[in-house]
Amino acid sequence: MALLLVIVVIVVALVFDYTNGFHDAANAIATSVSTRALTPRVALLMAAVFNLIGAFLGEGVARTIGNGIITPEGGVAGLVVVLAALVGAITWNLVTWWRGLPSSSSHALIGGLGGAGLAAGTGVHWGVVLDKVLIPMVVSPLGGFVLAYLAMVAIMWTFRHANPGRVNRRFRIAQTVSAAAMSLGHGLQDAQKTMGVIVLALVAGGYHSGDDIPQWVKVAAALAISLGTYAGGWRIMRTLGRRIIDLDPARGFAAESVSAGVLYVAAIGFHAPISTTHTISSTIMGVGATRRLTAVRWGVARSMVIAWVLTFPGAGATAALVYFLLASLI
């Protein structure tokens, strides 16, 4: 029974990874597509490749997810908790994707783990949640907004006497690099979260010890998120690329570059599983605010913030319900 559940959890984790890819594909490429720096299909292919590469660049975030959020019991009981958490996160991803809301797959997963853990009476490490999740959840978008604003001000000052057409052409080329950097950061952050969940299931099932990540887990998670990214997330892409603000190539480059930097620092420096969605959304708002504050469509931003706030309780409540259902059947 335990082996069967481990296999089921791994499959569901990879399904989550795939939905994470198509749900968050817009994070890396929406700005490049909206400014016509890249065609949608080329952008998706590039994002998929760099997501794949980024997944192999570290293990810090995976370790935080794998042993930092909850400590489930061993055996079937622990596996049910992990499975319920994944189903809760996938359900939330699909609902927000259908509504075109760029919510956080990362926070859906963490909310799912917390909700299933509470339902099962499993210990939730609230100190880690505060330090590695809640504080970064607030700091990363605020920091991204400010840094993107300052970066765009610096670009505007540097090129204030340049020919606008020539500047736009150069920044369209530069966006190829910034979009690749953003995709690399997305793989570095989000693929590791699935790796951590798979290791959590392996440990609960008695098939692994410690928090190191087996190579086959890395390969499977990297491929799943890469394939999901290539499948695309067109609904959310429209929200990020057009509905927040009409971007030009310079602003797209600034938003992507700052977002990538924030993702790298959080993953490598702090092992914090931050949201790529929150980060790119806030940097788009930051570069947009350099025109004027009214240039940003704050109504759309408000809807996104509501989705962010609801993600933890929404995914957590769904995971708790799934746990009670599974516990009654198994």
Disulfide bonds with the S-S distance in Angstrom:
none
